Amino acid sequence: MLIEFSIKNFGPFKDKAVFSIESTALDGNEGNLLDSPLKDPLLGAAVIFGANASGKSYVLKAMDVLQIMVRAPMNPNITYPWYQPFRASNETLSAPTELGIAFTVDDVRYDYSISFDKDHVVAESLYHSPKGRKGMVFSRKEQNFKFGRTAIRGLRSSSMLTSPTSSFLSVAAQYNNETCLAAHKGIVNDIKIIGGNLSTMLNDVIEYINLNKGFKEHMMKALRIADLGICGISGTVKTRNAVELINQIPQQVIGLMMATGNTEVAETSLFLEHDFKNSDVDKGMLNFPFQIESNGTMQLFCLMGPIVDALEHGYTVMIDEFGTFIHSDIAKWIIRQFRNAANPNKAQLIVNTQDQSLLSLELLRRDQIWFTQKNIDTGASELYSLSDFNGVRADIDLQKSYSVDKFGAKPFVSNEDVMI
């Protein structure tokens, strides 16, 4: 389970920004709290609001970069293409990016941090609390390593195999250090990041439906609840050689694929069966190929794949531009799936959105509502929670208060006309 995530000198975040999904001492919506091994419960969901270009997506991008740095050892000669320091200050142009994360795996808390510049790891550390007391697993400055007493087995030899471009966590996990393997799992496997283009998820969702009967049943129930009128799913994903599809793929594309040596393509077949009780056509006609389904239907189908997967396995799922193409009532229903009562595996949902209808204290606690705002003079973004504001009453109209700029994080759009 995710506890918090911090970002410094990455994209628009010049100074350290901390996003926390640990609950505060607030009353209300106790059903949104998840039991955890920590002193305070964790939150099942959190929503980030803000103007365009205010930094919302960079919170998810930073998590994606952290996963890239940790997933596997790097080529020794690599220059990191994901190194994106804050560009509007000479102070930060060549300074390290710093990312930190706290999370639990099997009820043990882990705290991991890494800083890096364009071509090497500057510092890195991992701490864990197996018995409630925080202890160092390892700490690194450049190529100088220190190790905690309880986790030293195998770590010293792994450090000698760690290049300046690789995270030590990725190397130690590769060599099966038990503590580092658990931390690696918590960062890379237990957190799922979904970009704004949900169509890229389509093949993965189809394959998982075919592999997991329980997943398919949960998907069917989700689509029924969402009132799409769908009562059946059937689909396949086959790998084909582009030459076999010569009449379906432009010749220029086939030529380019053959020139690069990559001629395999995925052929997707998906039919959604509709339950139109008064229809007089043959039942087979009610199996619609996905190409004729609405954009909203397909977006929801692809979105519910990772949502159901997270609920089944207790993952943390992070979604960029949540609510695009789906009705706000469905968006609210999805968020409610991460309440305690509906969420036995303690999954978590973190999204950014432009859907202001989600600004509701009936749906969310104040510590579940976050904002990003960019300083128009410096270009630097900040990240803060509604719980940072005093005097926010339980009966307040949040949408109205946000619309009159009570909490910031709102674009200023002048009344000028473009052509006049």
N, C-alpha and C positions, 0 to 999 in steps of 0.2 A: 504494500500500500504506500502511496506517495504521501509524504509529510510536507516537504517544501522544496522549492527550486529557486536558485539564485542566478542572476546574470549580471555581468559587468563588462563594459567595453565590447559590446556586440551589437551590430546594427545601430538602431537609434538609442540604445541603452548605454549612455556614457558612464553613469554612476551605478553603483550596485542596486539592483532591484530584486526584491524577494517576494515570491508568490508562495503563499502558505495555504494548505488545505487542512490545517489543524484548527479545530474549533476554538472559539473564544468564549469568554464567560457571559454569553448572551442568552436571554430567554427566548423561547419561541421555536416552533418547528423542530422539536426534539427528534421527530421521526427522520429528519435528514442527517442525523448523527450515526456514525458507525463505530461500534466497539473496536478498541485497538489495545495493544499491549502498552501504550503510552499512558501518561497521567490523564491527558485530555482526549476525548473522542476525536476521530477524524471525520471529515465531511464527505458525503457521498458524491457531491457534485459542486462545481464552481463555474461561474459564467463571467467572461470578461467582455466588457462593453467599451466602446471608444470610437472616435472619429476615424475615417479612413486615413491611412498613413500615420497612425498614432503609435504603432508598435504592437498591436494585438497579435498579428501573425508571427512576429519575431519571438514571442514567448515560446511558441511551438517550434519555430525554426531552431531556437537555441537548444531545445530538448533533442531535436533531431541531430544536431551537431554533436551533442554529448554522446548520443548513441553511436554515431559514426566513430568518434574518438575511442570509444570503449569496445566496440564490437570485435575488432580483430587487429593484430599488429599491422603497422604500416610499412610500406616500402621505405627503405632508409633514405632515399633521395627525393622523397615527395615534398612538394610545396602545397600546403593545405589550401584548396580552392574555397573552403568554407570559412577561412579566416576573414572576418568582416569587422574590423574595428570601427569605432565611432569616427566618422569622416570629417566632422566640423570643428575639430580641435587639434592643434599641433601636439598637444599633450598626449593624445590617445592614438595617433596615426600608426605608430609602431609599437605601442604598448600591448601587453598580453591581453587576450580575452580570458575571463575567469568565469567558470561555470561550477555550480555546486548543487548537490541534491541530497536530501535525507529521505529515507524510505524504510519499510520493514519487509523482511522476508522470513516466513515461519516464526513470526512474533519477535524477531531480533531486529533492532534498529541499526541501520548503517548510515554513515555520513561520508560522502565522497566528494572530492573537489579536484578540478584540474584547471590549469592555466597554460596557455600556449600562444605563441606568436605565429608568424607565417610558415615556419618550417621545423619547429621542434617544441617539445613539452618543456615548459619552464618550471612548473611545480605540480605536484600531485599528492594526494593523501587519501587514506581510507581508515575510518574508525568504525568500531562496532561495539554493541552493548549486549553481549549474550546473557548476562545476569543482571542487567539493569545498570551496570557501571561501564562508562565509556572507556574504551581502551584502544590504543593505536594498533592497526594492522601493519601499515607501512606509511612512510612519509618520504617524499622525494623533492630535491632541489636540483634541477638539471639532471646530471647523472650520478648524483650522490644520494644514496638510499639509507634509510633507517627502518628498523623493523621492531614491532612489538614482541614481547616475550612469548605470548600465547599463540602467535601465528607465524613464527619464523620458519617452520619446517618447509623446505623447498623454495622459500622466497629469495634467499640469497643467491642461489644458483639461477633463478629466473631473472634476477636483476642483471646478471652478467650477459643475458641474452636479449636484453631490452635496448633497442636503438633509441637515439634521441627523438625520433619521430613517432615512436609508439607509446601508447599508454602502458604503464606497468600492469594495470589491472587486466588488460587484454592478454598480456603475456602470461601472467600468473594463472589466469583462468584457463588458458590453453594448456598449461602444464598441471591442471587439475588440483590446484590449491583449493581446499574445501571452502575456506572463508571467502576467497576471491571469486570462486565459482558462484557462490550464493549472491554476492554483490553484483556480479556480472549479469546473472539472471534477473535480478531486481531492476536493473537499468535497461537491459537490452530486450528481454523477453516479456517482462510483466507490464511494460508501458507501450501502448500502441498509438501511433500518430497517424491521423487520417487527414490528408490534404483536401483542399477545396474541390478538386476534380475527382468526385466519387466514382466516376465510370471506370477508373483504373482498378477498382476493387471488384468489378463484376466477375472476372474469371475465378478469383480466389473464393468468392461467395459460392459460386456454382460448384466448384470442386469440394468445398467443405460440406455443402448440402449432400453431395453424393457419398461422402466418406462418413458422415455422422448423422445417424437417424434422429437422435435427440435434437441436434441442431436444426434439422429440417422441420421437425415438429414445432420447435420454438419460433422459427421463422414464419411458418404458416400461421401460428397463433398471432404473431405480431402484425402480419399483414391483414389478418381478419379484424383485429382490434382497430387498426388504422382506417378501416372502412373503405378498403380498396376494391372489395368485391372479388377477391382472388381466393380460389379454393384449391388450387393445385400448382405445383412447380415441377418442371422437368427440364433438365438441361445437361449439356456435356461440353467439355473443352478438349479438343483434339489438336495434337501437334501435327502439322502438315508441312510438306515441302512446297515452297512457293511455286515451283514449276508445275505442280499438280493443279494449282489454282490459276493457271495462265489466263483463263477467260474472265477471272474475277479481280485480278490485280493489274494495274497499268504496267505496260511493258517497261517504262522507265524505272518504276519501283523495283520490278524483278531484276532488271539489269544492275541497279545499284546494290541490291541484296547479294547478288551473285558476285559482284566485284569485291564486296567486303567479306565474302565467305559465310555470311549469315543468311541462310535461305529458309530457316524454320519459322513458321508463323502459327499462331494459335487460332483455330477455327472454333468460334463460339456459337453454340446453339442453346437457346433458352425460350421456353414457352410457359406462359402464365395462364392457367385455366380460370375463366371467369364464371361466376355463379349468377347467371341471368335467368331467373326462374320462369319468366314468361316468354323466353326466346323460343322461336319455332324452327331454328336451324339445327342441323346435325351437331351433336355434342362436340365433334372434332373442330368445328368452326369457332368454338368458344375458347380454344387454345390459341392465344394470341402470341405470335413471335415478338420478342422484346423490341424489335425495331419499330413496331407500330404503337408501342406503349407511350404514354405521355412522359415528358421529361421528369415531372414530379414523381410519377410512379417508379421510374427507374432509379432516380436519386434516392428515394426512400428504400427501395429494395437493396441498393448497394450500401446505404447507411446502416440498415438494420443488421447486416452481416457482422460488422465489427461490434455493434452494440450487443447483440445476442452472444457473440463470442466472449466479450468482456464479462457479461453477467454469468455465463456458464463457468468461467475459469477464475473470476476474481481479478481481472486485469484492470489497469488504469488506461482509459482510452481518452485521447486528446483529439479534438476535431476542429479544424479551421473552417471559418465561415459557416457555422452551424445554423441550420434553419433555412438555407437557400433552397428554394423550390418546394419546401414543405410547409404545410399550414401551421400556424402558430399553436393551434390546439394539439397537433401531433408533436410539435417540439416540446411543449409542456409535458405531455404524457411521457415522452422519452426521458426527460429529466426526472420525473417522478419514479421511474423504474430503479433509480439509484438511491431511493429511500431505504431505510433499514428493513422495513417489513417485506419489501419486494425484492430484496437483494441479499440472499443468504450467503453468498460467497464474497461479499464486501468489495464489489467492484466500485470503481470511481469514474466519474465523467468530468472532463474539463473541456470547455468550449469557448471560442470567441464568437461573437455574433453582432449583427446589426438589428436584431429583432427586439424592439423595445417593449413588446408585450411580455417578455420574460422578466422585466423589471417589476417583480411582484413579491411582497413580503408574505403572501399566502403560499407562494411556490418556493421561495428561497429565504434563507436567513441572511442577515446583513453581512456576515463573514463569508457568505458564498458569492457575493456580488463584488466584482473587481472592475477597475477602470484603468485605461491607459490614456495618457495625455502627453502631447508633444509641446514643448516650449517653443513658441514661434520665433523667439529671438536667438536661442542657442541651438535649436534643432534636436535637443535631447528629450527623450521620453521618460516618463515616470509611471510607476505601477502602484496602485493603492486600492484599498478595500473600502466599501461603504461603512464597515465597522470602525474605520478611522475617524468618522464624523460623529460628533456629539449631538445629542438632541434629536436623533432620527426616531420618531415615534412609530409604534406598530401600525397605526392607522393612516400613515402618510401615503399620499398618492405619489409613488416613486416616479412613474412616467411623467407626470406633470412637473415634479420637482426637477427631473433631469432635463426636461424640455426648456425650462427657464434657467438652465445652467447652474443649478445649485451645487452639483457635484463635479463640475468641469467635464472633461472628456467628451466634449461636444463640438462639432464643427461650427465655425461662424460663417454663415452664408449671407452675403450682402444681397440687397434688393435690386442690384443693377441688372440690366438686361445685356445679353451678349452683343446684340446687333445694334444697340442704340447708345 
